[in-house]
Amino acid sequence: METRELGRTGVQVTPLCLGAMMFGAWGNPDHDESIRVIHRALDAGINFIDTADVYARGESEEIVGKALLGRRDSVVLATKVHGTMHDTDPNMKGNSRRWIVREVEASLRRLQTDWIDLYQIHRWDPDTAHDETLGALTDLQRAGKIRYLGSSTYPPSAIVEAQWVAEKRGHARFVCEQPPYSILVRGVEAEVLPTCQRYGLGVIPWSPLAGGWLSGRYRKGTDTRSHRADRIPARYDLSLPENQRKLDAVEQLAELAEQAGISLIHLALAFVVRHPAVTAAIIGPRTLDQLEGQLGAVDVRLSDELLDAIDRIVPPGTTINPVDAGWRPTHLDDPRSRRR
């Protein structure tokens, strides 16, 4: 499998990154089967794995750690911090120095490793200063616990501000951003991706299959009911017009894929990795069959004519359902922020 440089770090990673969110209670509770999926991905040439502390409250990291015993040195290993890890303690989450310094030790222990290659802040917190977060990450880098630091689902203004703060305060800088990006969720094309290009950041999009919408499961005339519709109705409930528009787009995209002689999954993944700002797309298989259905996407090259046809279905910069954007400014939901 070909490799690409992660930003300007010199580190080479494959254009498909194995996401581990589905390993553990959130997806596949069978540890042995999850480990087989990881080993198959590595055997297929993938050298990049992404997880997070919050995935099944550490269980995903534990599975990845077991899978990498004896294979750690050849893997670029990424994880994330920020999400809530305790039901009642308000300090066991977020981007504070107190939590980051404590939680990196827990991730290292669960992953059974002495270092993390890419340690990412899972979400921006407007109430925590970049100086606080970057200062803690810089100390961890100097201590050898992490090699590089990155962000996930940051708005473009926060990406830029973090770069400025790092330069002004002498901190290590984010070298990578992990945004939501797919054919159905193209909002990051407007500002996030160009900003990453200007600052030389790697880009590793999450949910390139749009949360399963581009997997082939969601089609007209089929049973589209799922536990996701009950758990996240804003993104999956087909009684909502935004989700009906997604289904309409999926039908047209499926026809395009069929005409091109490829699967909808390969169309979706190849679209993401074709963007010049993108380093690697994060795939999130739960089973071996799902992984096998995604691996071949690295060999698919979409023609300009096919990309133009995709643009006519979902115009550049468009996110069909705004809920899929992954982040929304908190002040938009707080009337007090707009009233004296």
Residue, then its C-alpha position, 0 to 999 in steps of 0.5 A: m500500500e502506498t504511503r503519504e507524509l503526515g503533514r510536514t512531520g516526515v512520518q509516512v502513513t497509509p491512505l487508509c487509517l484503521g479507526a478503532m471506535m467499533f472495537g469494544a462495547w460500542g460495536n464489537p464486544d468480542h475482543d478476539e474478533s476485533i484483534r483479528v480485524i486489526h491484524r488483517a488490516l496490518d497484514a494488508g499494509i495499513n500502518f496507521i491506527d486511530t482510537a480514543d480514550v472515550y471509545a467504550r471508556g477505554e475498552s477500545e484502547e485495551i483491544v488495540g494494545k493487545a493486538l499490537l503486542g509484538r507489532r507496535d514498532s511498525v505502527v503509527l498509533a494515534t489516540k485522543v483525549h477530551g471526552t467524558m471518562h466519569d459520570t460524576d467527576p467534572n474534571m475527568k474530561g476536557n482539555s485542561r493540563r490537569w486532565i491531559v497529564r493524568e489521562v495520557e498515563a491511562s492511555l499508555r497503560r491501556l495501549q501497553t506502550d511507552w509512547i503515542d505517535l499522535y495524541q489528539i485533542h478530540r474536540w475544541d473547548p472554547d472555555t480552555a485556553h490554547d496555551e493551557t492545552l498546548g503547554a501540557l502537550t508540549d511537556l508530554q512531547r518533551a518527556g517522550k510520552i507522545r511524538y506529535l500532537g493533533s486536533s479533531t473537529y476544530p473550527p478553522s478559527a481555532i485551528v489558526e489560533a492554536q498555530w499562533v499561540a504555539e508560535k508565540r508561546g514556544h509550544a509544540r504545534f498541532v501537526c494534524e487535524q481530524p475533521p468529519y468529511s465525506i461526500l454527504v458532509r463536505g462543509v470542511e471544504a470551505e475553510v477547514l481543508p484550505t486552512c490545513q493546507r496553508y499551515g502544512l497540517g495533515v488531515i485524517p477525516w473521520s466518518p468517510l462513509a458518513g456514519g454508514w449512509l454510504s455503506g450501501r445499507y441505507r437505500k430506498g425500498t429497504d429496511t433502514r431501521s437501526h439502533r442508530a435511529d433511536r440513539i441519534p435520531a437527528r442523524y438517522d430518523l428518516s422522518l426528518p427532511e434533512n435525512q430524506r435528502k441524504l437518502d435521495a443523494v445516496e440513491q444517485l451516488a449508488e447509481l454513479a458507482e454502479q455505472a463506474g463499476i465500483s461499490l458505493i463504499h469504494l466510491a465514497l472512500a476514493f472520493v475522500v482520499r482524492h482531495p489534495a489536503v487529505t492524508a488518510a481516511i479513517i475507516g471504522p470496520r466492526t467485522l472482517d467482512q466490513l474491512e475486506g469491503q473497504l480495503g480495495a478503495v486504495d486502488v480506485r482512482l475516480s475520474d474527473e468526470l465522475l468527481d464532477a458528477i458527484d459535485r452535481i449531486v452534493p455541491p462542494g462545501t455542502t453538508i446536507n444535514p448540519v447535525d453531521a458537522g460534528w461540532r456546533p458553536t455553543h453560543l448558538d444554542d445559548p440565547r444569553s450570548r446574544r442578549r444584553 
